């Protein structure tokens, strides 16, 4: 096994643990909307930041799928009529 593959698998495990800690099981969400974890690894994104990006990506797509996406700001991952300011994806 190459060092890069081992590093990626270790990093991806850390991402999965971070997502599990916020009740967002990676395997469940990846089946619905695939997030490009490989790209995040290759550009040097930390595991925690990649988990946050995936979380926001999945919530934005979930909100859009149920017709509850924010319409105020492009790429805001919060639901429509949310409190406070918009939060564009990470």
Wavefront OBJ file of the C-alpha trace (Angstrom):
o trace
v 0.000 0.000 0.000
v 1.408 3.374 -0.914
v 2.158 6.013 1.688
v -0.295 8.375 -0.001
v -3.103 5.806 0.110
v -2.380 5.077 3.776
v -2.328 8.813 4.556
v -5.618 9.320 2.705
v -7.303 6.404 4.488
v -6.106 7.695 7.868
v -7.289 11.215 7.027
v -10.654 9.922 5.769
v -11.130 7.961 8.991
v -10.577 11.195 10.933
v -13.137 12.949 8.722
v -15.616 10.141 9.388
v -15.066 10.431 13.130
v -15.596 14.194 13.012
v -18.836 13.732 11.058
v -20.040 11.008 13.423
v -19.460 13.327 16.367
v -22.066 15.703 14.892
v -24.426 12.862 13.962
v -23.730 13.029 10.215
v -22.655 9.480 9.271
v -20.429 9.844 6.213
v -21.515 6.603 4.553
v -25.204 7.517 4.733
v -24.785 10.999 3.262
v -22.203 9.990 0.629
v -24.733 7.555 -0.835
v -27.169 10.421 -1.395
v -24.865 13.303 -2.383
v -21.242 12.468 -3.049
v -18.771 14.956 -1.595
v -15.287 15.042 -3.144
v -13.177 14.085 -0.138
v -10.234 13.087 -2.330
v -9.987 16.654 -3.656
v -10.070 18.086 -0.135
v -7.273 15.726 0.907
v -5.178 16.614 -2.130
v -5.416 20.372 -1.485
v -4.414 19.904 2.150
v -7.719 20.519 3.897
v -7.639 19.346 7.514
v -9.934 16.459 8.430
v -12.077 18.712 10.640
v -12.425 21.364 7.933
v -13.319 18.711 5.352
v -15.992 17.392 7.709
v -17.387 20.917 8.087
v -17.394 21.436 4.306
v -19.176 18.111 3.759
v -21.701 18.906 6.486
v -22.551 22.261 4.929
v -22.662 20.761 1.414
v -25.044 18.008 2.489
v -27.311 20.392 4.414
v -27.495 22.769 1.463
v -28.458 19.946 -0.894
v -30.938 18.498 1.618
v -32.590 21.894 2.067
v -32.759 22.340 -1.706
v -34.202 18.847 -2.207
v -37.102 19.621 0.124
v -37.622 23.130 -1.271
v -36.360 24.843 1.868
v -33.068 26.280 0.630
v -32.136 29.868 1.441
v -32.925 32.210 -1.431
v -31.228 35.319 -0.001
v -27.583 34.504 -0.699
v -26.094 32.056 -3.225
v -24.482 29.051 -1.535
v -26.019 29.752 1.880
v -26.338 26.297 3.391
v -28.944 27.275 5.986
v -32.671 26.630 5.488
v -35.064 29.240 4.131
v -36.154 31.900 6.651
v -33.242 31.108 8.967
v -32.390 33.384 11.874
v -29.353 35.666 11.605
v -27.205 36.283 8.587
v -26.627 33.937 5.710
v -23.718 31.524 5.892
v -22.238 30.681 2.499
v -20.702 27.220 2.356
v -17.180 26.988 3.800
l 1 2 3 4 5 6 7 8 9 10 11 12 13 14 15 16 17 18 19 20 21 22 23 24 25 26 27 28 29 30 31 32 33 34 35 36 37 38 39 40 41 42 43 44 45 46 47 48 49 50 51 52 53 54 55 56 57 58 59 60 61 62 63 64 65 66 67 68 69 70 71 72 73 74 75 76 77 78 79 80 81 82 83 84 85 86 87 88 89 90
